[in-house]
């Protein structure tokens, strides 16, 4: 390793800890004054589950910086939705009024991220733990994983509605749309496709940098698709 690379390594190793710290602070802030702590808890539950897993697996299976940054971004989206509820996020109200929409669109953003972020995480795990290489089959399987995640979340929302009844309305965020479930899954599908189209090359470059855990991965030459 060159002197330049050695000097650059410590900040890169510290980044996950910094991102975790930002996430913890944001989590606490999002809970303060939340419209409903029950709804807040359900909305941030995915982040509460993911964070310990990422911490426990960091030493033996560190993810790329891109993956960690995207996970934090999605966690922040969940926290904002949990604080106000998805149907009442102020920024969504501004967009609704500016564009003359019938509903607050923040929920759509959340489900777009539900496809955009897991696509990179699934892509990384498949590349590092299976014989797959970048290409059509990898992208197809990543898309299938994302849709499975989206469908599982919709089943979780359905179960919450059965258990909580009208008390779960804020968590569901359907805003009277009978096609809300279908729209949620569609947005996740679009998010996964956009993520693969926009970030695959960047992701491949970062995977090459995770030298201790990418042995055996057959990535294309740098700069190619």
Secondary structure, DSSP 8 states (H G I E B T S, - for coil): --HHHHHHHHHHHHHHHHHHHHHHHHHHHHHTT-S-HHHHHHHHHHHHHHHHHHHHHTTTS---HHHHHHHHHHHHHHHHHHHH-GGG-HHHHHHHHHHT-SS-THHHHHHHHHHHHHHHHHHHHHHHHSS--SSHHHHHHHHHHHHHHHHHHHHHHHHHHHHHGGGGHHHH--TT-TTHHHHHHHHHHHHHHHHHHHHHHHHHHHHHH-TTT-TT-----TT--
